[in-house]
């Protein structure tokens, strides 16, 4: 998905002339008043202030209008008021005129201005030095005058347009000069009718004055000729890229926007780049509708709209968002509402505009809109995952290369877990050059980002590149750091909105309706989302193309697909596991909270559906502060723990890739039926994990019902990555929840002194314990290692959790190679060993 258009500037909401196109001067007249020198600011950033000469004692004033403020002069009697505008030339105004000069803005003339023979508008004939150009009206018609370095006219042309200027009309007028091509034009637009006009090209001979140091004067010439009326949003640009067509497009585009209209209910000027309801004496309007300036559309695929706003739930709101599109900025399609998934429903055309409703039920508060984004989601060249190939996307999200020669293409995805892509490509493949770190790879509709690239040369001299990529949602691990936040009986949707705030992602469909009171201590968006799924239940679904996160009670359907031996199933393994079976579950919440007071004095719940044995463990609910919700959560978890976990691992073929077998399609989360007479199997179960081989769909591995955890589980790999970088614990609620319900270590609490431990420098402390009365302690000595160790021989398990409570006093490292922590040596069945050190300091 690529960002096509972003609206977050004042001009996007007001229709004012963009700063980027007025590099030599821009006078908006949005000032609330003149400064001490009777000047208004220059919005170009060059500080070329414009002075209102003869401001006091006249009708000259700064007023509110359709595009913020404007200046009005000489309304009563121009010949006696003699007000005009002036910018002193420091000698640099026309030092580099380049290939094209543009000058123009908005005028609202009076009868005096359109009725007199001569009416100056933008003038360089007043002040030191020779002039360069002069834009004026001659009996109400636009007039171009150009000068050479000696002050002689090289072009003087009065033009008759299709637009007749009248008293009180609002017009856009601009002059375009190409000094080297020796051509000039006038552009004229009537805001009331929407009509625009461009003059024929006017040619001249001679050289436009390259050394003009004259001042700029608006509304006066020679203390004898005057302009009466208003000026707004005047600009000057040397060496401009804008053509007459561009200026016409600006005029047409400016007619749409209303964020600068001070008579309306929307205000996009008070806080530049922000749209809010208009305020009068601190009281906001109850509602208002924003119309934006048009932006580029012209999508290659599917459009998606995203809005960034500030609001108070139940009080202020940024409501319905609608779009309309056009190919010419004149004829527009009907307004169409953007649905909750953000997908654009308006026809794909060259330009798009937005209509957004803002409202408040408390007029002391206002919602704020800060950004509208339009994304382009390119259509995949493949409709099905089977036999698809990776597609490399460029920085704009467009196709850059289809990797036809990729092989060993495997997509691994798991419900509430990993989503990764791996493939190989010949090193000398001509499209190898398109693969780079953090590049985006598209597989059908899913987008992955390249994380590792490994170039390999085998013993036979063959060269290949291995690529590993992760789904785009993995980047949520590196979101803006989140602070501790408490949710008070909130739905999952509220918590998800908090998690995604400040990211480009939004909350999608949430049909899990539980409410939870809990405190989020996670540091990044992805970790918070994982906690939400854990506390509320349901399946997290990341819609990468649309930047949406869904939480569904069940993500999937009854696919009707059948897996049977010698049909589409090559092998099957069924695992029935009771190692983590629990029948009595304690729960400990924040600050030692239990639910005993609401559970007949029992701090635990029981479920003997499968086994009558008492098998005990404790659930970490440290984020909970509400005992009722904690009990509900514990009951939800015990319903899973009280029975064996049954998993099926299939090596199967995706038949849906074959003609005539389309009905055999299935997806992650779907329910499928498995038949095997030899094993006595006839079950309907769910696809919870898959390793899909795109090149060889017959070599796809499925895990059904329950995933089989492994030592390198994806959850611990990426779920808390950012937190680990912050130095926080890698032990998660999931890890604690899945702890073996008994301790493999003997005498782990020092109840029997140092029995069962190989000790060097430790001693048993019988007075200071945590879970019991005793503990182990050691006093550090420089240059000496103190340790205690124990070897355990557990049954084969897929995962282990190491936990301990540690206290220290005046702990200090005396050298760079000092260590404090746990060292774990793992010995595997094949005799190999692996050592891991967990640093505690």
N, C-alpha and C positions, 0 to 999 in steps of 0.2 A: 504494500500500500504506500503510495507516495503522496506527499502534501502538494496539492495542486494550487490552492489559493488560501491566503490567510488575511483576514480583516482584523486589524488590531490598532490601526492608526486613526487619529482624529479625522483625517480626510476621508477614510473609508466610511465613516458614519455621517459626515456633514456635506460631502460633495465639494469642499473647498479645493483650491488648486494645490496639487501636491508639492511639498517642499523640494522633492528630488528634481523637479522640473523648473525650479526657480532659483538657480544657484547664484544669480547676480543681485537678487533683491526680491522680497515678497512682503507686501504690506496688506495685512488682513483687516486692520482697523477693528480688531476685537478688544482693544484696550478699553478698560472701564472709564479711563480719563486720560488726558494728555499729561506728560510729565512737566517738570518746572520750566522746561524750555519749549513747551507747547509741541512736543514731538510724540509720535507713536512709534512702536517698535518695528523692527525689520525681522520677520520670521525666518529669513533665509539663513540666519546665523552669522551674517557678516556685520551686524550692528550698524547698518546704514539707515539710521533713523530718518523718518520723514517728518518735517516740521509743518504745522498748520499755521501759515502766516496770516496775521489779522484774525486771530481766533476769538479774542475777547471783544465784547461789545458788538458782536455780529450774530447772525443766525447759524454760524458754524457749530456743529455738534456731532458727537459720537452717539449713534443710536443703535438699537437692537433691530435685527432684520432676519432674513431667511437663511443667511450663512453667517450667523453670529453677528458681530458688530459691523457697522459701516459708517462712513463720514459723509455729512451733508453740508454744502457750502452755498453761499450767495442766493438764498431762497427769497429774500426780501427785495434787495436792490443791488445787483452785482457791481454796478458802476460806483456805488458809494461804499459797499462792504469790502470789495476788493480782496476777498479771501482766496488763497491758493495754497498748494502743497509744494514742498521743496525738499530735495535731497542734495546735499552738497557733494560734489564730485572730488574725491581725494586724488584724482588722477588715475585711478585703477579701474574705473567702471568699464571702459571700452578698450583696455590695454590689449585684450586678446579676444577679438570679436569672432574668430573662428569661421566655420562654414555656414553657420546660420544664427541669426538673432531672432528672438521672439519677445514680444512685449504685448501686454494686454490685461484685461480684467473686466469687471462688471461696472456698468454705468446705469443710472436712472436719471435721465435728463428732464429738464423742465421745458416749457414752451420757449423760454428765452434761449436755451441751448440749441434746440432744433430749428428755431425760427430765424435766428441771426445768420448772416452770411458767413462769418468766421467764428468758430468756437474751438478754442484750444483744448486738447485732452492731455497728451503726453508730449512734452516739449523739451528740446535741448537747445533752443535758440536764445535762452536767457542765461546770462552769467558769463564767466570767462571763457575764452577760446571759441573755436568755430563749432557749429552744430554737427550732428551726425544724422539725426532723423527727427521727424515731427509728425505726430498722429493727431488729426483734428477732424472736425466736421465742417463741411462747406454747404450751407443751406440745408443742414440735416443729413447730408450724405458723407460717408467716410472719405477722407483725403489722406494720401501718402505724399510725404515730402522727404527726399533724401539729399544729402549734401556731401561735397568733396572737402578736402582739407583747406581750400581757400574760401570756403563758405558759400560756394556757388551751388545752385540747385542742379542735381543730375537726374532727378525724377520729381515730377509734380503732377499727381493724378487724382482727380475727384471721381468717385465711382458710384454708379447707380446699382443698388442691390434690389433684390426681390422683397426685402424687409424695409418697411417704412417706419422710421423712428418717430415716436409720438410722445407727448407729455406724459410723464409718469410710467412709461414702459420700462421694463428691466431687460437690458441687453448685455450679451457677452461680445466684446470686440477685441480683436487681436491683430497684430501686424507681424508678418513673417518676411524676413529679408535674408537673401542668400548673396553675400557680397561678391564671392568669386564667380558664381553663376550669373550675377547681375540680374536678379529677378526679385520681385516682391509681390506679396499678396495681402489681402484683407480677409479675415474670417469674422462673420457676424452671426449672432444667434439671438432669437427672441424667446425669453423664458416663458412668456405667457402662452405663446402658440406652439413652442417646441420647434419652430422652423429654423434651419441654419442655412447659411449661404457662404460660398467661397468665391472670391473674385477670380477672373482670369489672371494669368501671370502678367505682371507688368515689368517690362525690361528697361534697363537703363544703360547708359555708357558712362565712362569715367570710373573713378575709384572712390568708394565710400570712405569717408574721413577716418583714417586709422589712428589718429592722435587726438581725438576729441576729449577735452577735459571739462566740457560744459556741465553745469548742474542740470539735474532733472527737475523740471517744473511741471506740475499738473494743474490744469484749470486756469492758466493765465498766459498771455503773451504780450510783452512790450508795455505792461501796465495800461493796456488799452482794450484788450479782448479777454473775455471771461467765460468761464463755464459755470452754470447754475444747475445744481442737482446733487447726485450722490455718486461716490466711488466705493467699490468693495473689491477686495481680493485681487490687487494689482501685482503683476509679476514682471520680471525682467530676467532674461537668460542669454548669456553669450555662448557661442559654440554649442547650441542646443541640438539634441537629436530629434526633437519634435517637428513633425511636418504639419501642413494644414489639415490633413486627414486626422492626425492625432488630436489636434485642437478641436475639431468637430466632434470627435469621439468623447473628449473631455466634456464639452458642452452638453452633449446628449446624456452622458453618464451623470453629470451634476444635477440634472433635473429630478433624479430619483430620490436622492438622499434628503432626509429631513432632520438629522441629528443636530444641525446648527440653527434650526428655525426657532427663534426665541419666542414666537407666539404659540408654539405647540407644547405638548406635555413631555417631550423627550429632550434631554440635555446631554450633548456629546462634546461640550466645550469646556465646562467648568473643571473637569478632570480629564485632560487630554488622553485619548486612548481608552476612555471608559464611557459607557452609556448608562445613564440613570434617569429617574423621573425628575422633572423640573421642580425646583423648590422656590417658594416665595416666602420670605421671612421664616425660613426653617420648616415650612410645611410643604410636603411633597404632594404632587398630584396622585390621585388614586390609581390611575392607569395611563398608559400611553403606548403607542405603537411606533417602533423604529422601522424606517425604510433605509436600507444601506445603499451606498453607491454600488454600481455593478462591478463585478470582478470577473477574471478569466475563468471560463468553465472548460469547454472543449475537451471532454474526457476521452480516454482511450478504453476505459472499461466501465465499472460501476462506481458511481459517486457516493460518498458518505459525508454527512455533515456532523460536525462536532462543535459544541458551544461551551465556552468557559465563562462562568458567572459566579457571583456571590449572592446568596440569598439566605433568608431565615425561614426555615421550614414552618409552614402554616401561617406566615406573616407576609413575607415578600416573595415574589416569584418572577422568574423569567419563563414565560409560558410558551404558547404555541409558536413554533418556528415554521415559516412558510418560504417557499422559493418560487421564482419565476425566471424564465430564461429567454434569451433573444440572440439572434444572429446579427442584428444591425443596431442595437441600442435604441430602436424606435418602436418596433413591433414586439410585444412581449407575450409570452404564454400566460395562461391563467395561473393564479396563485394556487400552490399545492402544499399541504402540510407535510412536514418531515415526520415519518413514523418514529416510534421509540427506538428502532434499531439504527436510526440515522441514515438509512439508505435513501438516496435522492430519487424522488418520483417525477420531478419535472423532466421534460425532454432534454436530451443532451444537445446543447447549442454553444455558441461561441462565448456567451456571457451569462452571468447569473447574478441575481440580486436577492436579498433576504428581507423578510418582514417578521419582526419579533415583537411579541406582546410583553410588556413589563407591568407589574401591578403590585399594590401593597394594601393591606388592611389596616396598617398603622402608618398614618401620614407623617410620623416623625422618622420613619425609616424608609429606605429605598433599596430595591435590588440593583445590582450592577452587572452589566455585561462588558466583558473585556476582550473577548476574542471569538471569532467565528472561523472555523477551518473547513475546507473542502478537500477531501482526499480522493485520489483516483486509485481504484482497485483494479489492476489489470486483469483481464480474463486469462485464465490459464489455457495453454494450448492442449491440455489434457482434461478430459471430463471425469476419468476414473483413475484411481490410484494404481490399479494393475497395469503394468507395462508403461507407466508414465516415466518421464525422465526429469532430472533436476533442471530448473530454469534459473539462470543467474539474472538478477535485477540490477539496474543501475541506481545511482543515487536518487533519481526521481521516481523509482519504482517501476520503470518500464523494462520490458524484456531486453536483455543484453546478449544472452547466448543460451541456446538449448543444448545441454550436454548429452548428445546422442550416444557418445561412447562411454558414458559412465557405467560402472558395473558394481556388483555387490551393494546395490542400493537398498538400504533397510531403514524403514521408519519404525521407531520403537515408541509406543504410547501407552499410557497407563491412566486409569481413572484416578483423579486426584494425585497424579504422580508425574513421571517424566514424559517428555515429548521431544525426541531427538531424531536426527537424520544422520546417516553415515553412508559414504560411498567412496569408490575409488575411480580414478580416471588416469589413463596413460599420461606419463609425465610430458611426453612430446606431442600430446594432442594440441592442435592449434587453438583450442578454446581453454586450455589450461591457464592462459594469461588472464582470463576474466575472473579467476578464483582468487580472492584475497580475504584477509582477516576482516571480520565484521561485515562482509558482503552478504546481501540477502539472497536466499535461495527459495524458489517457489516450487512446491509439490502440489499440483492441482490448486486448491484454494488456500492451502496452509503456507505460511511464511516462516523460514528458519534463518538464523544468522550464523555465519561461519565462525567457529570458536578456535578450532585447531586445524592446521594444515601440516601434514607429515609427508615428506618426500622420501621414498624408499628405493634402494637398489638391492635386488636379491642376489643370491649366489650365482645365478646365471646371467647377471648383468641387466636384467629387466628393470626398467624404471617406471615407477607409478607414484601417484599422489593419493594419500588418504585424507578424506575431509570429514570432519565431525562438526555438526551444526546443531544448535538448540532453537526451540520455538521462540518466537519473538517475545512471548510473555515472560521468559526468563529475565528479561531486562528489568522487570518490576522489582527484582531483587536489589537493583541499584537505584531505586527511586529516591526522592527527597526523604531525608531522615525523618522518621516519625517519632514523636514524643509519646510518653505514656498518656493513655486516654481512657476514660471510663465511659462505658455504655450502660445506661440505666433503663433496663427493660426495653431494649431496642430490638428491632427486627434485623435480620441479616443484611437487608438492603441498606440500612443506615450505616452499619459498620463497613460495608463494602464501599460505599460512597466516600467515607473517611479514608479508607485505605488507598483509593484511586485518586484522591484529590492531589493535584499537582502533577499528574501524569497525563498521557494522551489517551488513556483508557477511560471507559465509562461503564456504569452498571447496566447490564442487559436484563434478561428475564430472571426474576427471582420468585420461585413458587414455594420456597421453604418459608413457612409462616411462624416459626418459633420465635420467641422473644427471650433475650438473655441479658442479665446484668453481669458485666464482667469488665475487667481492666486489661486493656491491650498494652503489653510491654515490648512488643516486637518493634524492630527498628525500620523495617521496609515493607512496602506494599504487599509483596508476595507472601511474606511470612504472616502478615495479618490476614490475608485472604485464606491461607491454609488454616489458621486458627479459627476463622469464622466457619469454615466447612466442618471443622472438628466439633465446635461447640453447638452449631445449629443443625448439623447433619446435611446430607445432600452431596451432589457432585458438582465440583467446579468445572466449568467449561470455558475455555479461552477461545474466543472468536478473533483470531489475529487479523484477518483482513478488515474487519469492522471495528477493531479495538474495543470489543465488548467482553465483559466477564459475566457469565451467567452462573446462578446457583440453582440447580434443579434437584428436586427430590429424587428423581431417577432420570439420568440422561441416557435415553435409549428407547427402543421399541421392541416389540415381539417381531423379529425379522422373518420368522417362518423358515429360516435356513436350517437344514438338516446336515449334521456331520455323522457320517457312517463309515465304518471300515470298508476299504476297497471302493468307496465312492469318491470321497474327497478328504478322507482322513487316513494318513499314512501310519501314524502311531498315536498312542494316548497313554497318559500316566495319570492315575488318580492318587491323590495324597489326602489321607484323613489324619488330622493332626490334633491331638488333645494336650500337647505340651503346655499350651497357654490357657487351657480351660479353667475357668474360675466360677465358683458358685456363690461365694460371699465377697462382696466388694465394698471396701471402705472408701470414703472420699474425704479429702482434706482441702478446704478452701483457703481463702485469704486469711492470714493471721490465725490459722488453726481452726477456722470455721468448720463445723460439721452440721449435719441435718438431724442429729439425734432428737432435738426438741420437737420436731414435726414428724418423727418416725418412731413413736413409742419408746423413746429413749435409746434407740439403737443407732449408732453412727455408721451403720452398714445396711446394705440390702442383700437379698438372697434370691437365687433362682436355681432350682434343682430339676429343671425340665429334663436335662440329659443325664445327670449324675447325682446320686444322693451323697456323694463324698463332700466333705467341707474343704473347699480349696479357696484359699484367701489371697487377695492382693489389695493394694491401695491405689486409688486413682488420684493423680495430681490434678486438683481443681483450684490451684492457687490464684487463678484469674477471677474466680467466682466470689461474689459477696452476698449473694441471695441464696439461702438454703433451699428454697423450693425449686429454683431453677437448677441448683446443683444436684438435687435429688432426681429431678427429671432427666438431667444429662447422664447421671450415673446409671439410671434405669435403662436408658437408651444404649449405653455402652455394655452393660451386663447382658442385655439381650443378645449381643454378639459374642461375648466371652463365655457364656454358659453352655455353649455347644461346640462340638469340634469344628475346626475350620476344614472345609473340604475343597480341594483345588483340583482342577483338571488341566493338564498341559497337553495340547494337541499339536502335532505337526500336520498341518492341513493345507488344502488348496482352496483358493478363492475362485469358485466356479463362475462367479458373476461376470468375469472378464470374457467368458466364452459366449458366443452367439447361441441364443436359446436358453441360457441359464441365468439371465439377468435377474430372475426372481430369487436367486440364491444369494443375493447381496446382503451384507451385514456390515455393521460399523462398531466401533468401540462403544461399549455400554449396552449394545443390543442383547436381547435374549435369543438363544439358539437352542436347538434340540440335538442331543448327542445320543447315538445308538451304538451299542456294542454287545452282541449276544454273549460272547465269550466271557466278558467281565460282568455280565448281567446289568448293563447300564441302559437306562432309558430315562434320561433326565432333561429338563429344560433349565438352562442356567445362563449366566450372563458373561459376556466377553469383558473382562476387566483389564486385560493387558494383551498387547499384540506386538510381535516383531514381524512386520510386513515386508516381504522381499518383493520389491517392485518389479525387478527384472525376472524373477522366478516366483510368481504367485503361488506355485505349488509347494514352495518351501517356507510358507508362513507359519510362525509359531504363535499359538494362542494360549492364554491362561484364562480359565473360566472360574467363576464364582468368587475365588479369593486369590490374590496375588501371593506368590511364594517369595517372602522376603529374603534378601541375600545381604552379605556383609557389606557390600558397596551400594546399599540402597540409594536410589536417586533422591529420596526425601532428604537424607542427611547430606547429600552432595550439593544440592542447590537451594533447598528450602531455607536454610539459615546462613547462606554464604556471606551476605553482607554483615549479618550479626557477628559471624566469626571474625570478620575483618575488624570489627569494632572491639574485639576482645571478649565478647560475651560467650556464654556457655554453648557448646554444641549439643547438649543434652536437651531434647525437646519433649513436649508432652507426649508425643507418640512413643518416643523411646521409653519414657517412664511407664506408660500404660502397658507396653508390651514386655515389661520386665518378667523374668521367670519368677513365679510366686514362691520361690524359696532361695536361700542364699547358698551359693556353692562354696564360699569361704567358711572355714571353721574358725570359731572363736573370733568373729569379726569385731566384737564389741569389747574385747579384753576382759570378759567375765571370768576366764580361767587364766589370768595373767598372760604369759607369752606362749602358752601351749599352742602347738601346731604351726608356729611361726619360726622361720629361720631368722634369727635376730642378730644385728650388729649395731649396737649403740642406742637402741630404743628401750623404753621401760614401760611397764603397765602403770597407769594412774587410776586407782580405784575410786577416786573421789570426784572426778570431772568427766561425766559422760553426757551423752545426748539422748540416744535411744535406749540407753541402759545406764548403769552406774559407773562403768569404767571406760577408759580410752587408752590410746597409745600416745607416747610423747617422746620427743628427742630434743636435745639442746645442741645446736650447731657448733662445730669447732672448725677453725680455719685449717684448710689442708686435709681434712678428714671426711670420709664418706660414711654416713650412717644410713642403715637400711634395714628393712624387714621384708620377708618374702614368703610366699606360699605357692605350692603347685597344686592345681586342681585337675581332675580328670573327668570332665563332664561327658554326658552322652553327646553324640553329634547334634549340633544345633546350627541354625542358620544365622543367628545373631545373638549378641551378648550385650549387656549393659553394665558398666562399671560405675558405681556411685559411692560417695563418701562425703562426710562432713569434716571440714578442716578448719582449724583455728590457728592463728599465728600471733606472735608478739615480738615486736622489734625485728622483724625479718629483714635481712639485708644480704645482698650478694657481695661476697668479698673479692670475686674475680669474674672475668668474662665467661669462664667455662663452668661457673657454679650452676647447679641445677637443683630445683625443688619440684618434685612431681611423682608421677607413677610411671613405671616402665612395665609394659605388658609384652611378654614373649609368647607368641602363638606357634605351636608346633602342629603341622598338618600330617595327614595320614601318610603322605609320600615321604615323610622325614624332613621336609624343608621347614624352616622357621621364619617367622616375621616378627620384627621388634618395633613396637610403637611406644613413643614417649609422650606422655600428657603433661605438659609444663604447667605448673601452678603458680609460677612467679615470673 
